[in-house]
Amino acid sequence: MIEKVYGISMEVITDYTGIGKIQYIAGEQKLPILDSEYTDRVILHLLVPSDQIASVEKAITEGTNGRAKMKKEKDLYYAVIDGEVKVFED
């Protein structure tokens, strides 16, 4: 049996000074990181349960002193199975 979680895929863009704090917040709140891109900035794609969206946005804003930009990518269902993230498309 698996538990599907309704939430969003959130893109978070930050500089290298903010990445540690965002990774800490993601770990603390058990937010799966789908992907990360490291160029002149860092782009993370997080899975955020719908009931945590406001608190995650607030924590990231406060943790990066407003330097991180966040954007909702899409609504989805997901589950974590044996440490692996499974996204359920409509």
VMD Tcl script that builds the backbone (N, CA, C; Angstrom):
set m [mol new atoms 270]
animate dup $m
set s [atomselect $m all]
$s set {name element resname resid chain x y z} {
  {N N MET 1 A 0.847 -1.176 0.000}
  {CA C MET 1 A 0.000 0.000 0.000}
  {C C MET 1 A 0.895 1.243 0.000}
  {N N ILE 2 A 0.532 2.217 -0.817}
  {CA C ILE 2 A 1.287 3.466 -0.850}
  {C C ILE 2 A 0.353 4.625 -0.535}
  {N N GLU 3 A 0.938 5.679 -0.031}
  {CA C GLU 3 A 0.169 6.879 0.278}
  {C C GLU 3 A 0.482 7.944 -0.769}
  {N N LYS 4 A -0.529 8.307 -1.560}
  {CA C LYS 4 A -0.367 9.388 -2.522}
  {C C LYS 4 A -0.552 10.708 -1.801}
  {N N VAL 5 A 0.285 11.670 -2.130}
  {CA C VAL 5 A 0.210 13.000 -1.536}
  {C C VAL 5 A -0.137 13.995 -2.642}
  {N N TYR 6 A -1.146 14.841 -2.390}
  {CA C TYR 6 A -1.493 15.879 -3.356}
  {C C TYR 6 A -0.654 17.104 -3.053}
  {N N GLY 7 A -0.033 17.659 -4.070}
  {CA C GLY 7 A 0.800 18.832 -3.854}
  {C C GLY 7 A 1.152 19.505 -5.162}
  {N N ILE 8 A 2.262 20.212 -5.117}
  {CA C ILE 8 A 2.722 20.925 -6.303}
  {C C ILE 8 A 4.199 20.650 -6.536}
  {N N SER 9 A 4.602 20.851 -7.760}
  {CA C SER 9 A 6.008 20.917 -8.101}
  {C C SER 9 A 6.358 22.401 -8.056}
  {N N MET 10 A 7.376 22.749 -7.272}
  {CA C MET 10 A 7.761 24.146 -7.099}
  {C C MET 10 A 9.192 24.348 -7.574}
  {N N GLU 11 A 9.388 25.342 -8.420}
  {CA C GLU 11 A 10.732 25.707 -8.863}
  {C C GLU 11 A 11.257 26.783 -7.922}
  {N N VAL 12 A 12.444 26.557 -7.396}
  {CA C VAL 12 A 13.084 27.533 -6.505}
  {C C VAL 12 A 14.412 27.929 -7.132}
  {N N ILE 13 A 14.584 29.225 -7.355}
  {CA C ILE 13 A 15.815 29.747 -7.952}
  {C C ILE 13 A 16.532 30.583 -6.903}
  {N N THR 14 A 17.805 30.301 -6.704}
  {CA C THR 14 A 18.577 31.031 -5.704}
  {C C THR 14 A 20.037 31.132 -6.146}
  {N N ASP 15 A 20.787 31.912 -5.406}
  {CA C ASP 15 A 22.226 31.971 -5.645}
  {C C ASP 15 A 22.892 30.900 -4.777}
  {N N TYR 16 A 24.181 30.769 -4.919}
  {CA C TYR 16 A 24.886 29.715 -4.187}
  {C C TYR 16 A 24.883 29.926 -2.677}
  {N N THR 17 A 24.709 31.144 -2.213}
  {CA C THR 17 A 24.681 31.374 -0.767}
  {C C THR 17 A 23.380 30.884 -0.141}
  {N N GLY 18 A 22.326 30.756 -0.924}
  {CA C GLY 18 A 21.040 30.338 -0.375}
  {C C GLY 18 A 20.757 28.855 -0.474}
  {N N ILE 19 A 21.555 28.118 -1.244}
  {CA C ILE 19 A 21.240 26.710 -1.494}
  {C C ILE 19 A 21.296 25.853 -0.228}
  {N N GLY 20 A 22.250 26.100 0.633}
  {CA C GLY 20 A 22.363 25.313 1.864}
  {C C GLY 20 A 21.124 25.440 2.732}
  {N N LYS 21 A 20.617 26.639 2.853}
  {CA C LYS 21 A 19.430 26.868 3.677}
  {C C LYS 21 A 18.209 26.185 3.055}
  {N N ILE 22 A 18.073 26.256 1.741}
  {CA C ILE 22 A 16.935 25.624 1.078}
  {C C ILE 22 A 17.007 24.100 1.220}
  {N N GLN 23 A 18.201 23.533 1.067}
  {CA C GLN 23 A 18.364 22.094 1.252}
  {C C GLN 23 A 18.042 21.692 2.689}
  {N N TYR 24 A 18.434 22.528 3.647}
  {CA C TYR 24 A 18.114 22.267 5.049}
  {C C TYR 24 A 16.598 22.266 5.261}
  {N N ILE 25 A 15.905 23.267 4.724}
  {CA C ILE 25 A 14.447 23.359 4.855}
  {C C ILE 25 A 13.781 22.148 4.204}
  {N N ALA 26 A 14.244 21.762 3.015}
  {CA C ALA 26 A 13.679 20.603 2.320}
  {C C ALA 26 A 13.862 19.333 3.150}
  {N N GLY 27 A 15.015 19.159 3.730}
  {CA C GLY 27 A 15.267 17.988 4.566}
  {C C GLY 27 A 14.442 17.995 5.836}
  {N N GLU 28 A 14.373 19.140 6.468}
  {CA C GLU 28 A 13.632 19.281 7.711}
  {C C GLU 28 A 12.134 19.011 7.512}
  {N N GLN 29 A 11.595 19.455 6.386}
  {CA C GLN 29 A 10.165 19.283 6.120}
  {C C GLN 29 A 9.881 18.064 5.244}
  {N N LYS 30 A 10.912 17.254 4.995}
  {CA C LYS 30 A 10.794 16.024 4.206}
  {C C LYS 30 A 10.205 16.278 2.818}
  {N N LEU 31 A 10.733 17.298 2.151}
  {CA C LEU 31 A 10.288 17.651 0.803}
  {C C LEU 31 A 11.207 16.986 -0.215}
  {N N PRO 32 A 10.678 16.110 -1.052}
  {CA C PRO 32 A 11.524 15.493 -2.077}
  {C C PRO 32 A 12.039 16.534 -3.070}
  {N N ILE 33 A 13.312 16.410 -3.439}
  {CA C ILE 33 A 13.904 17.259 -4.466}
  {C C ILE 33 A 13.929 16.430 -5.746}
  {N N LEU 34 A 13.165 16.869 -6.744}
  {CA C LEU 34 A 13.089 16.145 -8.013}
  {C C LEU 34 A 14.341 16.307 -8.848}
  {N N ASP 35 A 14.852 17.536 -8.888}
  {CA C ASP 35 A 15.954 17.834 -9.784}
  {C C ASP 35 A 16.669 19.082 -9.283}
  {N N SER 36 A 17.919 19.221 -9.662}
  {CA C SER 36 A 18.661 20.446 -9.350}
  {C C SER 36 A 19.570 20.773 -10.532}
  {N N GLU 37 A 19.705 22.072 -10.790}
  {CA C GLU 37 A 20.548 22.556 -11.884}
  {C C GLU 37 A 21.500 23.601 -11.302}
  {N N TYR 38 A 22.784 23.418 -11.546}
  {CA C TYR 38 A 23.796 24.341 -11.043}
  {C C TYR 38 A 24.462 25.036 -12.222}
  {N N THR 39 A 24.216 26.320 -12.365}
  {CA C THR 39 A 24.877 27.144 -13.381}
  {C C THR 39 A 25.408 28.365 -12.647}
  {N N ASP 40 A 25.123 29.562 -13.136}
  {CA C ASP 40 A 25.493 30.766 -12.397}
  {C C ASP 40 A 24.548 30.984 -11.217}
  {N N ARG 41 A 23.513 30.177 -11.156}
  {CA C ARG 41 A 22.550 30.169 -10.052}
  {C C ARG 41 A 22.140 28.714 -9.843}
  {N N VAL 42 A 21.312 28.468 -8.833}
  {CA C VAL 42 A 20.855 27.109 -8.552}
  {C C VAL 42 A 19.340 27.072 -8.713}
  {N N ILE 43 A 18.875 26.059 -9.436}
  {CA C ILE 43 A 17.437 25.858 -9.614}
  {C C ILE 43 A 17.088 24.491 -9.040}
  {N N LEU 44 A 16.195 24.481 -8.063}
  {CA C LEU 44 A 15.712 23.238 -7.472}
  {C C LEU 44 A 14.249 23.055 -7.832}
  {N N HIS 45 A 13.858 21.809 -8.013}
  {CA C HIS 45 A 12.462 21.467 -8.253}
  {C C HIS 45 A 12.021 20.610 -7.065}
  {N N LEU 46 A 11.180 21.173 -6.221}
  {CA C LEU 46 A 10.720 20.514 -5.005}
  {C C LEU 46 A 9.294 20.020 -5.163}
  {N N LEU 47 A 8.957 18.942 -4.445}
  {CA C LEU 47 A 7.580 18.503 -4.323}
  {C C LEU 47 A 7.078 18.962 -2.961}
  {N N VAL 48 A 6.007 19.739 -2.970}
  {CA C VAL 48 A 5.495 20.329 -1.731}
  {C C VAL 48 A 4.037 19.906 -1.542}
  {N N PRO 49 A 3.712 19.245 -0.412}
  {CA C PRO 49 A 2.315 18.906 -0.148}
  {C C PRO 49 A 1.458 20.168 -0.101}
  {N N SER 50 A 0.226 20.051 -0.574}
  {CA C SER 50 A -0.637 21.231 -0.683}
  {C C SER 50 A -0.853 21.935 0.651}
  {N N ASP 51 A -0.863 21.190 1.757}
  {CA C ASP 51 A -1.087 21.824 3.055}
  {C C ASP 51 A 0.169 22.488 3.633}
  {N N GLN 52 A 1.305 22.387 2.936}
  {CA C GLN 52 A 2.553 22.985 3.414}
  {C C GLN 52 A 3.059 24.119 2.522}
  {N N ILE 53 A 2.340 24.433 1.450}
  {CA C ILE 53 A 2.836 25.414 0.481}
  {C C ILE 53 A 3.157 26.751 1.140}
  {N N ALA 54 A 2.222 27.298 1.898}
  {CA C ALA 54 A 2.434 28.613 2.519}
  {C C ALA 54 A 3.605 28.580 3.499}
  {N N SER 55 A 3.695 27.541 4.309}
  {CA C SER 55 A 4.780 27.487 5.301}
  {C C SER 55 A 6.136 27.288 4.634}
  {N N VAL 56 A 6.185 26.520 3.541}
  {CA C VAL 56 A 7.446 26.320 2.821}
  {C C VAL 56 A 7.888 27.626 2.166}
  {N N GLU 57 A 6.953 28.312 1.515}
  {CA C GLU 57 A 7.298 29.600 0.898}
  {C C GLU 57 A 7.811 30.584 1.949}
  {N N LYS 58 A 7.168 30.621 3.097}
  {CA C LYS 58 A 7.591 31.524 4.170}
  {C C LYS 58 A 8.987 31.149 4.681}
  {N N ALA 59 A 9.215 29.850 4.906}
  {CA C ALA 59 A 10.517 29.401 5.418}
  {C C ALA 59 A 11.638 29.709 4.426}
  {N N ILE 60 A 11.388 29.490 3.130}
  {CA C ILE 60 A 12.418 29.767 2.122}
  {C C ILE 60 A 12.666 31.264 2.008}
  {N N THR 61 A 11.612 32.056 2.029}
  {CA C THR 61 A 11.767 33.515 1.965}
  {C C THR 61 A 12.578 34.025 3.149}
  {N N GLU 62 A 12.223 33.573 4.348}
  {CA C GLU 62 A 12.950 34.010 5.550}
  {C C GLU 62 A 14.378 33.472 5.566}
  {N N GLY 63 A 14.542 32.203 5.159}
  {CA C GLY 63 A 15.862 31.569 5.192}
  {C C GLY 63 A 16.853 32.165 4.214}
  {N N THR 64 A 16.350 32.728 3.123}
  {CA C THR 64 A 17.242 33.316 2.114}
  {C C THR 64 A 17.148 34.843 2.106}
  {N N ASN 65 A 16.520 35.404 3.100}
  {CA C ASN 65 A 16.322 36.855 3.183}
  {C C ASN 65 A 15.680 37.417 1.916}
  {N N GLY 66 A 14.730 36.658 1.371}
  {CA C GLY 66 A 13.980 37.119 0.205}
  {C C GLY 66 A 14.714 37.003 -1.117}
  {N N ARG 67 A 15.895 36.382 -1.134}
  {CA C ARG 67 A 16.677 36.288 -2.372}
  {C C ARG 67 A 16.191 35.179 -3.305}
  {N N ALA 68 A 15.534 34.153 -2.754}
  {CA C ALA 68 A 15.080 33.034 -3.595}
  {C C ALA 68 A 13.770 33.399 -4.285}
  {N N LYS 69 A 13.643 32.946 -5.510}
  {CA C LYS 69 A 12.405 33.130 -6.263}
  {C C LYS 69 A 11.725 31.777 -6.361}
  {N N MET 70 A 10.415 31.755 -6.118}
  {CA C MET 70 A 9.655 30.510 -6.152}
  {C C MET 70 A 8.534 30.624 -7.164}
  {N N LYS 71 A 8.299 29.508 -7.853}
  {CA C LYS 71 A 7.235 29.493 -8.856}
  {C C LYS 71 A 6.579 28.115 -8.849}
  {N N LYS 72 A 5.256 28.102 -8.776}
  {CA C LYS 72 A 4.510 26.851 -8.864}
  {C C LYS 72 A 4.591 26.356 -10.301}
  {N N GLU 73 A 4.968 25.084 -10.470}
  {CA C GLU 73 A 5.060 24.521 -11.817}
  {C C GLU 73 A 3.770 23.800 -12.197}
  {N N LYS 74 A 3.320 22.861 -11.353}
  {CA C LYS 74 A 2.067 22.167 -11.654}
  {C C LYS 74 A 1.556 21.423 -10.426}
  {N N ASP 75 A 0.250 21.145 -10.439}
  {CA C ASP 75 A -0.378 20.322 -9.406}
  {C C ASP 75 A -0.145 18.861 -9.766}
  {N N LEU 76 A 0.031 18.021 -8.749}
  {CA C LEU 76 A 0.244 16.607 -9.006}
  {C C LEU 76 A 0.052 15.778 -7.748}
  {N N TYR 77 A 0.021 14.484 -7.928}
  {CA C TYR 77 A 0.055 13.520 -6.828}
  {C C TYR 77 A 1.415 12.844 -6.882}
  {N N TYR 78 A 1.964 12.524 -5.700}
  {CA C TYR 78 A 3.234 11.814 -5.660}
  {C C TYR 78 A 3.288 10.914 -4.434}
  {N N ALA 79 A 4.228 10.007 -4.446}
  {CA C ALA 79 A 4.458 9.122 -3.310}
  {C C ALA 79 A 5.952 8.857 -3.219}
  {N N VAL 80 A 6.407 8.547 -2.018}
  {CA C VAL 80 A 7.791 8.135 -1.811}
  {C C VAL 80 A 7.746 6.652 -1.459}
  {N N ILE 81 A 8.329 5.826 -2.337}
  {CA C ILE 81 A 8.295 4.379 -2.180}
  {C C ILE 81 A 9.721 3.876 -2.063}
  {N N ASP 82 A 10.064 3.324 -0.903}
  {CA C ASP 82 A 11.425 2.823 -0.657}
  {C C ASP 82 A 12.485 3.860 -0.988}
  {N N GLY 83 A 12.245 5.123 -0.627}
  {CA C GLY 83 A 13.189 6.189 -0.850}
  {C C GLY 83 A 13.164 6.783 -2.249}
  {N N GLU 84 A 12.374 6.208 -3.143}
  {CA C GLU 84 A 12.255 6.697 -4.513}
  {C C GLU 84 A 10.962 7.509 -4.663}
  {N N VAL 85 A 11.042 8.619 -5.369}
  {CA C VAL 85 A 9.871 9.468 -5.601}
  {C C VAL 85 A 9.164 9.004 -6.865}
  {N N LYS 86 A 7.864 8.781 -6.749}
  {CA C LYS 86 A 7.035 8.413 -7.899}
  {C C LYS 86 A 5.999 9.502 -8.097}
  {N N VAL 87 A 5.984 10.124 -9.284}
  {CA C VAL 87 A 5.024 11.175 -9.613}
  {C C VAL 87 A 3.921 10.549 -10.454}
  {N N PHE 88 A 2.680 10.833 -10.098}
  {CA C PHE 88 A 1.528 10.303 -10.823}
  {C C PHE 88 A 0.956 11.391 -11.698}
  {N N GLU 89 A 1.052 11.193 -12.992}
  {CA C GLU 89 A 0.527 12.156 -13.960}
  {C C GLU 89 A -0.946 11.884 -14.173}
  {N N ASP 90 A -1.691 12.924 -14.528}
  {CA C ASP 90 A -3.127 12.740 -14.793}
  {C C ASP 90 A -3.352 11.989 -16.068}
}
mol reanalyze $m
mol bondsrecalc $m
mol representation Tube
mol addrep $m
